[in-house]
């Protein structure tokens, strides 16, 4: 069986469809994603208060939505240990299958007040991932080097995952590849005019190292980013088609090849399914 014949879909490896931005039309958004060819959507949790929303979607759409469990670095405050305890509890007691520990990592863009707490939380969640033999999904805004060093330090045969919203240069991509068992997530930023470095990275690095994502409701791709209608500027999973088209253009390959390869990569990253021979 040829890969392209098997993988007639694309996978959104990172979307927050449980956020309030989608409350009034969540069902329609998921249906649009399915109709556009996005057949699987992975949902990263962000703190203890969003756990219920993640589970609701994973339960209501068991063939489309798949849950992760973690604390986003922007939610790491003085009470982070309370959130960590909730995450640890869910990893042992989740009502549905969990596919990763995420979204975890470091964010030094918005606020560095809790910089050390972010590092502590990242380390603890990596250890939880290894304990449960789950991949990790990493957020590393303005903190790639620091995140990479922690992952490198704690890396063993149990640790794998995705560097979400990857925007780095070729040298950064090569460092991720050197870790082994890690992929890089490509989203709407790839379509922006002010991302020539990332576009050069995608041209230079083998597609076997990338997965696709939206980070909905954030970072919509063009043409939605510049849409006059504010509602259309809110990202959603169906828009990932534009990211796949951009990858195809940069790599000078077909859309179907992009879909096939990145879907295989996503399934391997999340230990989701056997890849056909």
C-alpha positions in Angstrom: 0.0 0.0 0.0 1.4 3.4 -1.0 1.6 6.0 1.7 -0.4 8.6 -0.2 -3.2 6.1 -0.8 -3.4 5.4 2.9 -3.1 8.9 4.3 -5.8 10.9 2.5 -6.0 13.3 5.4 -4.1 16.0 7.3 -3.7 16.1 11.1 -3.9 19.3 13.2 -1.5 18.4 16.0 -2.2 21.5 18.1 -5.5 23.3 18.5 -7.3 24.8 21.5 -10.9 24.2 20.3 -12.2 24.1 23.8 -11.4 27.8 24.4 -14.3 30.3 24.8 -13.5 31.8 21.4 -15.3 28.8 19.8 -18.2 28.4 22.3 -21.1 29.4 20.1 -20.0 27.4 17.0 -17.7 24.6 18.1 -19.7 21.9 16.4 -19.7 23.8 13.1 -15.9 24.5 13.3 -15.2 20.8 13.8 -17.4 19.9 10.9 -15.7 22.4 8.7 -12.3 20.9 9.7 -13.5 17.4 8.7 -14.9 18.6 5.4 -11.6 20.4 4.6 -9.7 17.1 5.1 -8.5 17.7 8.6 -9.7 14.4 10.1 -7.8 14.4 13.4 -7.3 17.3 15.9 -5.0 17.0 19.0 -6.0 19.2 21.9 -3.3 20.5 24.3 -4.5 21.4 27.8 -3.3 24.7 29.4 -4.2 24.6 33.1 -6.4 22.8 35.7 -9.4 24.9 34.7 -9.4 23.7 31.0 -9.3 20.0 31.8 -13.1 19.6 31.6 -13.3 21.3 28.2 -10.6 19.1 26.7 -12.4 15.9 28.0 -15.7 17.1 26.7 -14.4 17.4 23.1 -12.5 14.2 23.3 -15.7 12.4 24.5 -18.1 14.0 22.1 -15.8 13.6 19.1 -13.9 10.4 19.9 -12.9 9.8 16.2 -11.7 13.4 15.7 -10.5 15.1 18.9 -7.7 13.6 21.0 -6.6 14.9 24.5 -3.3 16.0 26.0 -2.7 17.0 29.6 -0.3 19.7 30.7 0.3 23.2 32.0 1.1 26.0 29.5 4.1 28.1 30.8 2.0 31.3 30.6 -0.3 29.8 33.3 2.6 29.1 35.7 2.1 31.5 38.6 2.6 31.2 42.4 0.0 28.4 42.6 1.7 26.3 39.9 2.1 23.3 42.3 -1.6 23.1 42.6 -1.9 22.9 38.8 0.9 20.3 38.6 -0.9 18.2 41.2 -4.1 18.3 39.1 -2.2 17.3 36.0 -0.5 14.4 37.8 -3.9 13.2 39.0 -5.4 13.3 35.5 -2.5 11.3 34.0 -3.5 8.5 36.4 -7.3 9.0 36.2 -8.2 10.4 32.8 -11.7 9.3 31.5 -10.2 9.0 28.0 -6.9 8.2 26.4 -4.2 10.9 26.7 -1.8 11.2 23.8 0.8 13.6 25.2 1.9 15.7 28.1 1.3 19.2 26.8 1.2 22.0 26.3 4.3 22.5 28.5 7.5 24.5 28.1 8.9 28.0 28.6 7.6 31.5 27.5 9.8 34.5 28.1 7.9 36.8 25.8 5.0 38.0 27.9 6.3 37.8 31.5 9.5 36.5 33.2 8.2 36.9 36.7 7.9 33.2 37.2 10.8 32.2 35.0 12.3 29.8 37.5 8.9 28.3 38.3 8.4 27.7 34.6 11.6 25.7 34.5 10.6 23.7 37.5 7.2 22.9 36.1 8.8 21.9 32.7 11.2 19.5 34.4 8.5 18.0 36.5 6.2 17.5 33.6 8.9 15.9 31.5 9.4 13.4 34.3 5.7 12.7 34.3 5.8 12.1 30.6 8.6 9.7 30.9 6.9 7.9 33.8 3.7 7.5 31.7 5.6 6.9 28.5 3.9 9.8 26.7 5.4 12.3 24.3 5.7 15.9 25.2 4.4 19.0 23.3 6.7 22.0 23.9 6.0 25.7 23.9 9.2 27.7 23.6 8.4 31.3 22.8 11.6 33.5 23.1 13.1 30.5 25.0 14.2 27.9 22.4 17.7 27.6 23.8 16.6 27.3 27.4 13.9 24.8 26.5 16.2 22.8 24.3 18.9 22.5 27.0 16.4 21.2 29.6 15.1 18.6 27.1 18.6 17.6 26.1 19.6 17.2 29.8 16.5 15.0 30.6 16.4 13.1 27.3 16.5 9.3 27.4 14.8 6.5 25.4 11.5 7.3 26.9 11.3 11.0 25.9 10.0 12.1 22.5 7.6 14.8 21.3 7.0 18.0 19.3 8.5 21.5 19.4 5.2 23.3 18.8 5.1 26.4 16.7 8.6 26.0 15.5 10.0 29.2 13.9 13.7 28.6 14.0 16.5 28.8 11.6 18.2 25.7 10.0 20.7 25.5 12.9 17.8 25.3 15.4 16.1 22.6 13.4 19.3 20.6 13.3 19.5 20.7 17.1 16.0 19.3 17.4 16.8 16.6 14.9 20.0 15.7 17.0 17.8 15.0 20.0 16.1 12.1 18.1 12.4 11.3 18.3 11.3 14.9 18.1 9.3 16.7 15.5 8.8 20.4 14.7 5.3 21.9 14.4 4.5 24.2 11.4 1.6 26.6 11.6 0.3 29.8 10.2 3.5 31.7 10.8 5.0 29.8 7.8 2.7 31.7 5.5 3.6 35.2 6.8 5.8 37.6 4.7 8.0 38.3 7.7 9.1 34.7 8.2 11.8 34.2 5.5 14.1 32.3 7.9 11.4 29.7 8.7 10.6 29.3 5.0 14.3 28.7 4.3 14.4 26.1 7.1 11.4 24.2 5.6 13.1 24.2 2.2 16.4 22.9 3.7 15.1 20.3 6.2 13.6 16.9 5.2 9.8 16.9 5.6 10.0 13.8 7.7 10.9 16.0 10.7 7.8 18.2 10.6 4.1 18.0 11.6 1.3 20.5 10.8 -0.7 22.5 13.4 -2.9 25.6 13.7 -2.6 26.6 17.4 -6.2 27.8 17.0 -7.6 30.3 17.8 -4.2 31.9 17.5 -1.8 32.6 14.5 -4.2 32.3 11.5 -2.4 31.7 8.2 -2.7 34.0 5.2 -5.2 34.9 3.7 -7.2 34.7 7.0 -4.6 36.8 8.9 -5.3 39.8 6.8 -9.1 39.2 6.4 -11.3 42.3 6.8 -13.8 40.2 8.7 -12.5 40.0 12.3 -14.2 36.6 12.8 -12.2 35.1 10.0 -9.0 36.2 11.6 -9.6 33.8 14.4 -7.7 30.6 13.5 -9.5 27.2 13.2 -8.5 23.7 12.2 -9.9 23.9 8.7 -7.4 26.7 7.9 -4.5 24.3 8.2 -5.1 23.5 4.6 -3.3 26.8 3.8 -0.2 25.7 5.8 -0.1 22.4 3.9 -0.3 24.3 0.6 2.6 26.6 1.7 4.7 23.6 2.6 4.0 22.0 -0.8 5.0 25.2 -2.6 8.2 25.5 -0.6 9.2 21.9 -1.0 8.0 21.8 -4.7 5.9 18.7 -4.0 2.2 17.9 -4.2 -0.3 18.7 -1.5 -1.0 14.9 -1.3 2.6 14.2 -0.5 2.6 16.8 2.3 -0.6 15.3 3.7 0.8 11.8 3.6 4.2 12.5 5.1 3.0 14.9 7.9 0.2 12.6 8.8 2.6 9.7 9.2 4.8 12.0 11.3 1.9 13.0 13.5 0.8 9.4 14.1 4.4 8.5 15.0 4.8 11.5 17.3 1.7 10.6 19.2 2.1 6.8 19.0 -1.3 6.9 17.3 -1.3 4.3 14.7 0.8 1.8 12.8 2.3 3.2 9.6 1.5 0.9 6.6 4.3 -0.9 4.9 
